[in-house]
Amino acid sequence: MKKPLKSTIYKHSPVFLLMTLLLFSFSGHKNDNEPKPKRATNEPVFLSATYKGDDEVYKKYPLKEGEFYNPILQGTYPDPAITRKGDDYYMVCSSFAMFPGVPIFHSNDLVNWTQIGHVLDRTSQLDVHNTSISQGVYAPGITYNENNDTFYMITTAFAGGLGNIVVKTKDPMQGWSEPYKLKFDGIDPSIFFDDDGKAFVVHNDAPEEALYQGHRVIKIWEYDVEKDQIIEGTDKVIVNGGVDLEDQPIWIEAPHVYKKDGLYYLMCAEGGTGGWHSEVVFVSDNPKGPYEPAPSNPILTQRYFPKDRENMVDWAGHADLVKGPNDKYYGVFLAIRPNEAGQVTTGRETFILPVDWSGKFPVFENGLVPMEPKLQMPEGVENHTGKDGFFPNGNFTFTDDFQADILDYRWIGLRGPREDFIKKTKNGLRIEPFETDINELAPTSTLFYRQMHKDFTFMTEMKYKPKSSEDMAGITCYQNERFNYAFGIIRKDKDYYVLLERTEKGQSKIVASKKIDLENPISLKVQAHGDQYEFSYSLDGENYENLGGKVSGDILSTNVAGGFTGAMVGLYATSANDAAPN
């Protein structure tokens, strides 16, 4: 029996525990003490997979010369951070319990991006095997230190006993070090390197005494570059609550320090990663403060506008700044694009805006008016998105026959390495079923692809014959372990069935099932149009039959399911199936 890796459970600090209790419930519908079924003697082979985006906004707003689309990373790529060395830009995002962790992208112009891999791509760097999908790796920061020609990625790992960690490299293209465990609590750390070689870590933390719910502080430490550790006793609170404590601001977090014209700027998110999200900025003549807020705060938010506005972008905040082409500043940040039902299935995505820093304080250009789906490119830049290996943007089609030497980085595992359950064959991709199902807090044998559009089609052709009732393989639409759809092939006695199962709040029920003649490979498809999802199958690769009618995508939205991730679609197999046909 192939079983997931084991690890100890991380005992969170009080801040982590509070957030966990507020946001998540981990109980699934299975009893972990029940005996596990026997291993399946067969394994599905996925011959191909295709994802096609079909959002109306991209049809209505076709690109003209000199334009590109916003967001620059569609789907659940939240909490972006960015740095620059020469003409090379590197950007990272949160990955929570996805594995490998912390996707990293490279660009030379802030428009055309290539994913070069993941920062945390080994189990020695990341252990998330028994955590909720919204735990794991939070809000990474990435900084280039020109004093020693080294890149640093710092983050909070809510699993595996790590807490706050830093990894480093001379070349992000060549991989990253093992983690250095840092001696402080809190979340959202980032590193600032001053001109004189001194280094500082800033992060969100709990106050000594909370005055209201959501009361947090920003703390700074001096950092020993030689030992890769904070210097104990140097910590100082530099922001208490937010811009104005009397207003009881909530969730001051995601701090970054910048230096410009001899002054130090502290930029933070404020208001929580929801409808009141924003970005605020402070200034000081010393990296350790005192910091004074800008009179024009917030410098980025979408919270003041009608909820029925066209092409709605919301929740904007959690930003990072970088000097772009032609020495023009830009800011990357997260935001969401809810569907017509107000649901957030694509999750928190990565956006970009130019930043006007001609005055004392930076301000996001058009970041305080309803955001548009297109931007003007930096002067001299051409749009190559979706071509020549660059990340696609807008509506696009991604097809994989699994014959490439390296599996596309957009395919990810959950709570463990993809390589633990996949094997390339001459016909396609073989998935070895784990003895865990999609609703367990354990690695599942599922290859995930982020949902990047409100309207999309995902389809796969699969060669598979389950041997027992515990076998199942097919596709899943997945928000988390307690909210998802599973659509696949099962067996009862000597008959084969196609079955659709809906799991809500950890409780699973069969939407529909149908007995089929399974002599040839079967094609499975899910189509979404906003809130409406349709699952269908084909026995000849051409004619599809719907199963279960139209079903709601509500359970795939962050609004309903909670947590910090967007929906994903995946190729799924299990030898622990407990679903039976109607």
Secondary structure, DSSP 8 states (H G I E B T S, - for coil): -------------HHHHHHHHHH-----SS-TTS------S---EEEEEEEEE--HHHHHS---TTEEES-SB-SS--S-EEEEETTEEEEE---BTEESEEEEEEESSSSSEEEEEEEE-STTT---TTS-TTSEEEEEEEEEETTTTEEEEEEEEESTT-EEEEEEES-GGG-----EE-S---EEEEEEE-TTS-EEEEEEE--SS-SSTT--EEEEEEEETTTTEE-TT--EEEEESSS-GGG-----EEEEEEEETTEEEEEEEES-SSTT-EEEEEEESSTT---EE-TT--SEE-TTS-TT-TT--EEEEEEEEEE-GGG-EEEEEEEE---TTS--SS-SEEEEEEEE-SSSS-EETTSSS---SEEE--TT----TTSTT----SS-EEEE-S-SSS--TT-BEESS-GGGTEEE-SSSEEE--BS--TTSSS--EEEEEE---SEEEEEEEEE----STT-EEEEEEEEETTEEEEEEEEEETTEEEEEEEEEETTEEEEEEEEEE--SS-EEEEEEEETTEEEEEEESSSS--EEEEEEEE-GGGSHHHH-SS---EEEEEEES-------
